[in-house]
């Protein structure tokens, strides 16, 4: 067969799978809504199980659920008949995936679920099947033409898409957000991009505070000891009033020969730029770039005028965030 004909085969496979997805989309009904509500309400684990290619799909869907805040794991259908049924508790929710709904390895799990009143969601393509009849919530996948005739392809694509849809819909139902996502994805580049300002800010004694009436002679000592290149000016109530940077000191010193007797209040720039502690670091970096500054004071949104931390461009660079 000529190489150029392989691309035509690929297009045919993809077209069949697109048709399967379109059928799936058109088949969605209120059962999907019921499934999402029950998964979101589950106070224990969501357990997925399938056999063969459906088992591989179940494993992937379980991983997706766990990654978006719904504790899930994959249960081997064959191992379940040899003791692993004990890993299923009555508070769990069970999702069984089978194209035919008649797979022998699943029948013991179905019986166990029904006997122990464990909520069972069936993802199946045949209404006249044990799985369909036994499921509390029935998610019917469409009958599709498999690529190559008999190999599970279009059907498993539909199963995977349905699982992804369940996971994302449940995520939205539970209001699982970027901050929640970051907590369970701390490593890698994605975890770095989801770091919050609070994760990397300098706090407590590292903050270069000076009182607004402090003479610059003493303020410069704080500047040198903190080694951040700026000072935050606060009043008696610890309200943030202004900022003094190295650049500002150089400009003022060119106009005034002696800074020593001036107060911090006389030198500072009023209304410094700050950011909420829960904002992503990437937003802080964008703010710095747009304002052409290298530092921000950090506040809790309950009190925007009280500094709880500081963020310097060096902190962001050290965190490998760009």
VOLUM-360829 format. One record per residue (C-alpha): x, y, z; residue in one letter. Coordinates in Angstrom, 2 decimals. Layout:
N
<<X, Y, Z>, "A">
...
END
This chain:
322
<<0.00, 0.00, 0.00>, "X">
<<1.32, 3.43, -0.92>, "X">
<<2.17, 5.73, 2.00>, "X">
<<-0.17, 8.47, 0.83>, "X">
<<-3.10, 6.09, 1.33>, "X">
<<-2.37, 5.72, 5.05>, "X">
<<-3.50, 9.28, 5.63>, "X">
<<-6.82, 8.42, 4.04>, "X">
<<-7.23, 5.53, 6.50>, "X">
<<-6.44, 7.91, 9.34>, "X">
<<-9.08, 10.35, 8.13>, "X">
<<-11.66, 7.56, 7.93>, "X">
<<-10.87, 6.46, 11.50>, "X">
<<-11.12, 10.02, 12.79>, "X">
<<-14.36, 10.63, 10.88>, "X">
<<-15.92, 7.52, 12.44>, "X">
<<-14.90, 8.70, 15.89>, "X">
<<-16.26, 12.19, 15.22>, "X">
<<-19.58, 10.60, 14.24>, "X">
<<-19.53, 8.64, 17.49>, "X">
<<-18.96, 11.81, 19.49>, "X">
<<-21.76, 13.62, 17.69>, "X">
<<-24.12, 10.75, 18.45>, "X">
<<-23.02, 10.83, 22.09>, "X">
<<-23.65, 14.58, 22.29>, "X">
<<-27.13, 14.18, 20.88>, "X">
<<-27.92, 11.29, 23.24>, "X">
<<-27.23, 13.22, 26.46>, "X">
<<-30.28, 13.56, 28.69>, "X">
<<-31.29, 14.10, 32.30>, "X">
<<-29.52, 10.93, 33.38>, "X">
<<-26.25, 12.80, 32.89>, "X">
<<-27.47, 15.56, 35.25>, "X">
<<-28.45, 12.96, 37.85>, "X">
<<-25.04, 11.29, 37.57>, "X">
<<-23.20, 14.59, 38.13>, "X">
<<-25.33, 15.44, 41.17>, "X">
<<-24.71, 12.03, 42.75>, "X">
<<-20.96, 12.10, 42.05>, "X">
<<-20.71, 15.61, 43.50>, "X">
<<-22.61, 14.50, 46.64>, "X">
<<-20.49, 11.39, 47.18>, "X">
<<-18.82, 11.65, 50.61>, "X">
<<-16.48, 8.74, 49.99>, "X">
<<-14.77, 7.43, 46.86>, "X">
<<-15.81, 7.12, 43.23>, "X">
<<-14.73, 3.71, 41.95>, "X">
<<-14.49, 2.97, 38.23>, "X">
<<-14.27, -0.43, 36.66>, "X">
<<-14.27, -1.96, 33.20>, "X">
<<-12.82, -4.88, 31.29>, "X">
<<-10.30, -4.78, 28.45>, "X">
<<-10.24, -1.50, 26.55>, "X">
<<-13.13, -0.23, 28.69>, "X">
<<-10.97, -0.93, 31.73>, "X">
<<-8.20, 1.26, 30.35>, "X">
<<-10.74, 4.03, 29.78>, "X">
<<-12.06, 3.58, 33.34>, "X">
<<-8.52, 3.93, 34.69>, "X">
<<-7.99, 7.20, 32.83>, "X">
<<-11.35, 8.62, 33.92>, "X">
<<-10.57, 7.76, 37.56>, "X">
<<-7.30, 9.70, 37.25>, "X">
<<-9.17, 12.67, 35.76>, "X">
<<-11.74, 12.70, 38.57>, "X">
<<-9.00, 12.61, 41.21>, "X">
<<-7.13, 15.46, 39.53>, "X">
<<-10.15, 17.76, 39.75>, "X">
<<-11.09, 17.13, 43.36>, "X">
<<-13.18, 13.95, 43.33>, "X">
<<-11.28, 11.10, 45.08>, "X">
<<-11.41, 8.16, 42.69>, "X">
<<-9.60, 4.96, 41.86>, "X">
<<-9.71, 2.17, 39.30>, "X">
<<-10.74, -1.31, 40.38>, "X">
<<-9.61, -4.33, 38.39>, "X">
<<-12.64, -6.38, 37.40>, "X">
<<-10.77, -9.68, 37.56>, "X">
<<-9.12, -8.90, 40.92>, "X">
<<-12.45, -7.84, 42.40>, "X">
<<-13.66, -11.43, 42.25>, "X">
<<-10.65, -12.52, 44.31>, "X">
<<-10.96, -10.27, 47.32>, "X">
<<-10.85, -6.70, 45.99>, "X">
<<-14.60, -6.28, 46.39>, "X">
<<-13.68, -5.57, 50.00>, "X">
<<-12.24, -2.23, 48.89>, "X">
<<-15.76, -0.99, 48.06>, "X">
<<-17.68, 0.54, 50.96>, "X">
<<-21.39, 1.31, 51.17>, "X">
<<-20.72, 5.05, 50.96>, "X">
<<-18.79, 4.70, 47.71>, "X">
<<-20.18, 5.34, 44.26>, "X">
<<-19.51, 2.78, 41.55>, "X">
<<-19.19, 3.51, 37.82>, "X">
<<-19.05, 0.44, 35.57>, "X">
<<-18.11, 0.81, 31.91>, "X">
<<-18.95, -1.82, 29.31>, "X">
<<-19.93, -1.55, 25.68>, "X">
<<-22.05, -4.72, 25.75>, "X">
<<-23.06, -4.60, 29.40>, "X">
<<-22.79, -8.40, 29.54>, "X">
<<-19.11, -8.85, 30.42>, "X">
<<-18.84, -11.80, 32.82>, "X">
<<-16.15, -10.21, 35.00>, "X">
<<-18.52, -7.33, 35.84>, "X">
<<-21.44, -9.49, 36.95>, "X">
<<-20.00, -10.24, 40.40>, "X">
<<-19.41, -6.51, 40.96>, "X">
<<-22.97, -5.68, 39.85>, "X">
<<-24.41, -8.28, 42.25>, "X">
<<-22.23, -6.97, 45.10>, "X">
<<-23.32, -3.38, 44.45>, "X">
<<-27.01, -4.26, 44.25>, "X">
<<-26.86, -6.47, 47.34>, "X">
<<-25.14, -3.78, 49.42>, "X">
<<-27.17, -0.88, 47.99>, "X">
<<-24.11, 0.85, 46.55>, "X">
<<-25.08, 3.49, 44.01>, "X">
<<-24.27, 2.14, 40.57>, "X">
<<-23.83, 4.24, 37.43>, "X">
<<-23.64, 2.19, 34.25>, "X">
<<-22.01, 3.44, 31.06>, "X">
<<-23.24, 1.01, 28.43>, "X">
<<-24.45, 0.93, 24.83>, "X">
<<-27.07, -1.87, 25.05>, "X">
<<-30.37, -1.46, 26.85>, "X">
<<-30.97, -5.20, 26.80>, "X">
<<-28.06, -5.97, 29.11>, "X">
<<-27.41, -6.89, 32.74>, "X">
<<-25.51, -3.67, 33.40>, "X">
<<-28.20, -1.41, 31.98>, "X">
<<-31.00, -3.13, 33.91>, "X">
<<-29.02, -3.19, 37.17>, "X">
<<-27.77, 0.40, 37.15>, "X">
<<-29.34, 3.06, 39.35>, "X">
<<-28.34, 5.71, 36.80>, "X">
<<-28.06, 4.60, 33.19>, "X">
<<-25.76, 6.48, 30.80>, "X">
<<-26.39, 5.08, 27.36>, "X">
<<-23.58, 5.42, 24.85>, "X">
<<-24.60, 5.25, 21.18>, "X">
<<-24.16, 2.24, 18.96>, "X">
<<-21.33, 3.18, 16.64>, "X">
<<-19.26, 1.80, 13.79>, "X">
<<-15.83, 0.76, 15.01>, "X">
<<-12.80, 1.68, 12.94>, "X">
<<-11.43, -1.48, 11.36>, "X">
<<-14.76, -3.20, 11.85>, "X">
<<-14.32, -4.96, 15.21>, "X">
<<-11.60, -3.18, 17.18>, "X">
<<-12.92, -0.99, 20.06>, "X">
<<-12.15, 2.50, 18.79>, "X">
<<-15.20, 4.66, 18.21>, "X">
<<-16.93, 3.12, 21.25>, "X">
<<-13.97, 3.75, 23.58>, "X">
<<-13.62, 7.30, 22.27>, "X">
<<-17.25, 7.90, 23.24>, "X">
<<-16.68, 6.34, 26.67>, "X">
<<-13.64, 8.53, 27.28>, "X">
<<-15.43, 11.70, 26.19>, "X">
<<-18.39, 10.88, 28.43>, "X">
<<-16.05, 10.31, 31.37>, "X">
<<-14.28, 13.62, 30.74>, "X">
<<-17.64, 15.36, 30.54>, "X">
<<-18.70, 13.85, 33.88>, "X">
<<-15.44, 14.91, 35.52>, "X">
<<-15.56, 18.51, 34.27>, "X">
<<-19.28, 18.91, 35.02>, "X">
<<-18.70, 17.58, 38.54>, "X">
<<-15.77, 19.96, 38.95>, "X">
<<-18.04, 22.88, 38.02>, "X">
<<-20.80, 21.59, 40.30>, "X">
<<-18.36, 21.45, 43.24>, "X">
<<-16.90, 24.87, 42.33>, "X">
<<-13.42, 23.39, 42.18>, "X">
<<-11.16, 26.27, 41.11>, "X">
<<-7.55, 27.01, 40.18>, "X">
<<-6.51, 27.38, 43.79>, "X">
<<-7.97, 23.95, 44.61>, "X">
<<-6.26, 22.53, 41.52>, "X">
<<-2.91, 23.91, 42.63>, "X">
<<-3.17, 22.17, 46.00>, "X">
<<-3.21, 18.72, 44.41>, "X">
<<-0.81, 19.58, 41.56>, "X">
<<2.16, 21.07, 43.45>, "X">
<<4.87, 19.75, 41.16>, "X">
<<5.89, 20.44, 37.58>, "X">
<<5.43, 23.48, 35.38>, "X">
<<1.65, 23.45, 35.84>, "X">
<<2.03, 23.57, 39.61>, "X">
<<4.44, 26.48, 39.27>, "X">
<<2.02, 28.43, 37.08>, "X">
<<-0.71, 27.95, 39.70>, "X">
<<1.31, 29.20, 42.66>, "X">
<<-0.29, 32.04, 44.55>, "X">
<<1.36, 35.20, 45.81>, "X">
<<1.07, 33.88, 49.37>, "X">
<<3.12, 30.81, 48.42>, "X">
<<6.28, 32.80, 47.65>, "X">
<<5.90, 36.18, 49.35>, "X">
<<8.32, 37.41, 52.02>, "X">
<<6.67, 38.00, 55.37>, "X">
<<7.17, 38.86, 59.05>, "X">
<<10.68, 40.16, 59.75>, "X">
<<11.63, 40.05, 56.08>, "X">
<<9.28, 42.96, 55.29>, "X">
<<11.23, 46.26, 55.14>, "X">
<<8.89, 48.37, 57.28>, "X">
<<9.73, 51.89, 58.41>, "X">
<<7.52, 54.41, 60.23>, "X">
<<6.56, 57.50, 58.26>, "X">
<<8.24, 59.88, 60.74>, "X">
<<11.50, 57.94, 60.88>, "X">
<<14.51, 59.94, 59.73>, "X">
<<16.16, 58.69, 56.58>, "X">
<<19.44, 58.19, 58.42>, "X">
<<17.82, 55.29, 60.30>, "X">
<<15.62, 54.24, 57.37>, "X">
<<18.69, 53.68, 55.19>, "X">
<<19.99, 51.21, 57.75>, "X">
<<16.80, 49.19, 57.34>, "X">
<<17.14, 49.40, 53.56>, "X">
<<20.68, 48.04, 53.73>, "X">
<<19.84, 45.26, 56.18>, "X">
<<16.76, 43.95, 54.30>, "X">
<<18.56, 44.05, 50.92>, "X">
<<15.39, 44.29, 48.85>, "X">
<<15.98, 47.70, 47.32>, "X">
<<12.85, 49.30, 48.77>, "X">
<<11.13, 50.31, 52.01>, "X">
<<7.44, 50.21, 52.91>, "X">
<<6.28, 53.21, 54.90>, "X">
<<3.59, 52.70, 57.54>, "X">
<<1.87, 54.89, 60.11>, "X">
<<1.29, 54.26, 63.82>, "X">
<<-1.67, 51.97, 63.01>, "X">
<<0.56, 49.97, 60.64>, "X">
<<-1.40, 51.19, 57.63>, "X">
<<0.67, 51.19, 54.44>, "X">
<<1.18, 54.77, 53.36>, "X">
<<3.93, 54.67, 50.74>, "X">
<<7.06, 53.12, 49.29>, "X">
<<10.66, 54.26, 48.94>, "X">
<<12.80, 52.60, 46.27>, "X">
<<16.50, 52.78, 45.45>, "X">
<<15.63, 54.68, 42.29>, "X">
<<13.67, 57.30, 44.19>, "X">
<<16.52, 57.78, 46.64>, "X">
<<18.95, 58.40, 43.81>, "X">
<<16.65, 60.97, 42.21>, "X">
<<16.08, 62.79, 45.50>, "X">
<<19.76, 62.76, 46.41>, "X">
<<20.55, 64.53, 43.14>, "X">
<<18.30, 67.40, 44.22>, "X">
<<19.09, 67.44, 47.93>, "X">
<<22.63, 67.05, 49.16>, "X">
<<21.70, 65.52, 52.52>, "X">
<<18.84, 63.04, 53.04>, "X">
<<19.64, 62.26, 56.66>, "X">
<<17.32, 64.79, 58.26>, "X">
<<14.37, 64.15, 55.96>, "X">
<<11.62, 61.81, 57.16>, "X">
<<10.44, 58.73, 55.26>, "X">
<<7.14, 60.51, 54.71>, "X">
<<8.91, 63.32, 52.83>, "X">
<<10.65, 60.88, 50.46>, "X">
<<8.04, 58.17, 49.88>, "X">
<<5.79, 57.69, 46.87>, "X">
<<2.21, 57.59, 48.08>, "X">
<<-0.29, 54.84, 47.27>, "X">
<<2.09, 51.98, 46.39>, "X">
<<0.83, 49.17, 44.20>, "X">
<<-0.28, 46.02, 46.00>, "X">
<<-1.83, 42.64, 45.25>, "X">
<<-4.10, 40.20, 47.08>, "X">
<<-2.35, 37.19, 48.62>, "X">
<<-4.64, 34.75, 46.77>, "X">
<<-3.84, 36.02, 43.28>, "X">
<<-1.70, 33.84, 41.04>, "X">
<<1.98, 34.74, 40.83>, "X">
<<1.69, 35.00, 37.05>, "X">
<<-0.79, 37.85, 37.57>, "X">
<<1.65, 39.56, 39.94>, "X">
<<4.36, 39.30, 37.28>, "X">
<<2.03, 40.76, 34.67>, "X">
<<1.19, 43.65, 37.02>, "X">
<<4.88, 44.35, 37.61>, "X">
<<5.57, 44.37, 33.89>, "X">
<<2.65, 46.67, 33.09>, "X">
<<3.56, 49.15, 35.85>, "X">
<<7.31, 48.80, 35.21>, "X">
<<8.06, 48.06, 38.85>, "X">
<<9.96, 45.28, 40.61>, "X">
<<8.06, 44.88, 43.87>, "X">
<<4.54, 44.74, 45.29>, "X">
<<3.15, 44.85, 48.77>, "X">
<<0.77, 41.99, 49.60>, "X">
<<-2.53, 42.34, 51.43>, "X">
<<-5.53, 40.32, 52.47>, "X">
<<-8.60, 41.52, 50.58>, "X">
<<-10.32, 42.16, 53.92>, "X">
<<-7.87, 45.02, 54.50>, "X">
<<-6.14, 46.36, 51.40>, "X">
<<-4.16, 48.94, 53.35>, "X">
<<-2.36, 46.58, 55.73>, "X">
<<0.72, 44.83, 54.40>, "X">
<<1.08, 41.12, 55.27>, "X">
<<3.92, 40.38, 52.87>, "X">
<<6.03, 41.66, 50.01>, "X">
<<6.81, 40.23, 46.61>, "X">
<<9.97, 41.04, 44.69>, "X">
<<10.70, 40.15, 41.08>, "X">
<<13.57, 37.96, 42.34>, "X">
<<11.09, 35.78, 44.27>, "X">
<<9.19, 35.16, 41.08>, "X">
<<12.28, 34.36, 39.02>, "X">
<<13.51, 31.93, 41.67>, "X">
<<10.17, 30.12, 41.43>, "X">
<<10.70, 29.47, 37.70>, "X">
<<7.57, 31.39, 36.76>, "X">
<<7.50, 33.39, 33.55>, "X">
END
